[in-house]
Amino acid sequence: MAGHAGDGKASMETCLSIDVLDLQRRGYLQSAQCFSLTWTGDGRRMASVYIKTESHCVTLYYRSRSRDEDWSNVEQHVAVVWTPCRFGGERAWFVCPGDGTGVRCDRRVTKLYGAGRHFACRECGRLAYTSQRKSADQRALWKAQKIRMQLGGSPNILEDFPDKPKGMHWRTYERWRRIHNAAEERSTTSLIGFVERMGRRISRRAS
């Protein structure tokens, strides 16, 4: 596994991840087993992790390196705990071991992410969803477009706002319209501010 120290720029969607519920569904946690997980991209293998499982522990074996460092072998032990389900049975959780700096996390989580040398939870890896990495104007624009499409219209904010869908209460429709208009205004204001800042930079360079 090619790992880099988490620098706050990665997102959950772009990191390697191991899902404890997926391991449970496949029956890997019912008894001691050994297997490999492999990630591919464009038809080529990107990374792989060898895993040994028991009911209350998972051990990960892989190779990792950070920037400007050589490859090294990593053996990481991750505790697994079980909690009862409402309608019977049990579900598994990973206990996050932390980011490898010696400070334990111990959060119960479903997924561990390979954002750095060690697999850890989202908080330890300082990860966010891709949508959270977008700028303020992009997030606002995306929200306005999403509302338009939910109402059956076009995501193009230059077109008229979609008509009320059949069966939707007018109060609900007007609420969605107010939310859309506020998001559209935030997007436009942010975009205007960006254009003005760029204009001032160009003017300073030209003078």
Summary of the structure (lengths in Angstrom):
residues: 207
radius of gyration: 23.4
end to end distance: 50.1
largest distance: 73.0
contacts: 545
relative contact order: 0.13
helix: 31%
strand: 28%
